[in-house]
Amino acid sequence: MTGDDPTEGARSISGSDPISGDPGPGPGTLAVSPLGIGTDEWVAQHETRTTAGNGLGARVTLLWTKLPAAVRWGLPLLVFLLFPVVVSSGYLLRIGVNLGLFALLALGLNVVVGYAGLLDLGFVAFYGCGAYAYALLSSDQLGVHLPTWVSVPAAVLFTGLIGLLVSLPSRRLSGDYLAIVTLFFGQIFTELVLAGDAVSLPGSSDPVDITGGANGISGVSGWSLFGFTFSGNRSYYYLVLFFVVILVLGLSRISRTRMGRAWRAIGEDPLAAAAMTIRVNRLKLLAFVVGAGIAGLSGTIFAAVQVGVYASTFDLPMLILLYAAVILGGSGSLPGTLIGAAIMSLLPEVLRQPNYSELLFFVGLIAGVVWILRPKIAALVIAGTVALGFGINVVLLAVGVPYLSADEWTKGVIGQLLGRWLFVPQERLLWGNVAFVLLIASVAVFSRMRGRAKLWFLPVLLWLAVFVWMVRLSTESSLTRQLVIGSTLVVLMIARPQGLFGRQRVEVL
Amino acid sequence: MEFFGQQLVNGLTLGSVYALIALGYTLIYGVLQLLNFAHGDVYMVGAFIGFFVMIGLGGPAAPIVPVWLMIMAMFLAAMLGSGILGVLIEQFAYRPLRNSPRIAPLISALGVSLFLQNAVLLLFGPRIRDYATTEYIPIGSGFSIGAIRIDPMRILVVVLSVILMLVLVRLVNRTRFGRGMRAVAFDREAAVMMGIDVNRVVVLTFFCASALAGAAGVMVGLVFFNVSNFMGFLAGLKGFTAAVVGGIGSVGGAMVGGLLIGLLEAFATGYLSANLANLISFVALIAVMLVKPRGLLGRSAIVKV
């Protein structure tokens, strides 16, 4: 989807690559496949074979990829440029700013994880570092208000420096161990910030409040460049959009240079990369520092937009969302990362509104069924679910279970449609909890089923899901958000470990 | 001296809980090279199971069975329940990803962790549950060495975790299953060729690891009283620290690491401040990682190409 040659990754680990300058084996020695040496063509085409012409999704994707690159990038850009012109609600603009910040962060994380393959679980702490550094340099906390063109570069440099310090162990640590050290760096950052409201400095007798502890720092002044002071969401929206565009352009350039290819080679196989004379350590550090710097920059904008910084922002949930965005889109792919960021930052917002989340749930459910199953079978399954709902309604009414009338539990269009179909018992919480446990159990059973039994069971599962959603989950939107995100991660990993837009790794055994 | 002794007792108690959690991390890492970030939440679920068994048996104020029987039932139920939960997590979230890139099971584990925390919150509400151990174990009971008072629950925790660890060590070193486990940990492909059923080994490993976490959950409830749905994260992180400090993948290392982190935390809380306790154990971890990247008792990895 990046528009570059799909075989590039495979080629960079094989011999004939510009990074090493090694000409590779001559034409006489081996029959070189068009994909490069050591790559089984059949394996490499696995993904194209499995996705080609299968259902509605593949056809839409094919249509989109046939458009010229200028249209594919220009169209979304135009939409985002016009967004603030069309929309005037401050809330929506704020969501736009958050989306942009999230995209920036995801792009930064994509350099570290997607390109260089370094598992950085402390990434959010760099975001926090940038935000806190900027906040300290431009608020009443320390009484300094440096001009933006000093404070922002200073914050970014500081974050980059911290990134360098944290990444130094990565020369010795690989894989999981790097993940561990960075995870704990993230925790240390949070603890330090929380404990930083009473620091005893050698010069003074009283402890000094530096980071504001759990209360954070408030009253952070905004960006101000060339006499223009950024204020309000609209101006920050364009600022963030500007940085996203710059970053996308820059990264798509870099990924085609020697350095970008070397990064990806390291991500694929550090040992092989080292054998190809790539300076693995230096490039690892560089990827880390670049990622940290981008996170630091986003942090400064975040602190300015938010007019304050709080330690709780830079904690694990944020990290999970970010990783989800990068993985969802397919790590290493720029459009994938952007789409992943859009999904992961908009999903929680949509789920926050009960009406929208209901709509999203039903659209998602039906779309999922239609997307995966063949049309006839999908229609049968949906018809079966509808029939099951009415059946359960009739049976439970005949038995005389106390129930809530439709007006008592629904509002809106979906509620009207569902009113006669779904049975909502009077003891909502109790039955909702029971059904929730049952749903988990049936998903577990469902995943073990094979063949036709699965299709027969699917309506039951769907009905149960609707029941749980309407009866229990829609009453607790914040929990639902987390539950949906958690289970989406698991399901996504199982269904498509390489992400929506990622390329499947070609393993050569 | 008295204060020191009291902190020592606290540290040992805390340390044995961390050691049990760390053993779970280490076992799973040893067999699957998987960082099971959902482990802390399995521990939390164990604490909840223990709590509800206690309520089911009449509650802390008026248990319908003798106290020792009640405590035993709590431990057994929590271990069994957590064990089954662990096996389910493995089957559902990790098994399909066994041959995926390393990052996939990690993300899946984070997803499971998020899901478990919020599922428990949804089912049982945000209220912090109180084990109220003092209702049936009088505060003055136990015995004293000099001025240091040791209450019976702490003794129970330390003794029980030592017993569990001994059982585990025997299981790993002396039984057929343990031999299979070590073989899979050493080289999974070779183990398959030798006719070892890897899936069975993995399932049993997850069961053991999660059962230990469940026991740790009940222990924390008995000694420190409060359980909540968010307790898993920090405890999981501490257990993980312990496992890494000791050398992840090494059973002995997990015990040493657990005790070390527990003692460190107790003394940091006692002599410095409670705020800094977490910070100190995390800094200790990074220091150990920098000096001995494989942990205190870990084997250095020889990578064959």
Interface residues (C-beta under 8 A of the other chain):
Chain A: V113 L119 P169 R172 L173 G175 D176 Y177 A179 I180 V181 F184 F185 Q187 I188 E191 L192 L194 A195 L271 L316 P317 I320 Y323 A324 I327 S331 N433 F436 V437 I440 V443 A444 S447 R472 L473 E476 L479 Q482 L483 I485 G486 S487 T488 L489 V490 M493 I494 P497 Q498 R505
Chain B: Q33 L35 L88 Q91 F92 A93 P96 L97 S100 P101 R102 I103 A104 P105 L106 I107 S108 L110 G111 V112 S113 L114 F115 L116 Q117 N118 A119 L121 L122 L123 F233 L237 F240 T241 V244 I248 N275 L276 N278 L279 F282 V283 L285 I286 M289 L290 P293 V303 V305
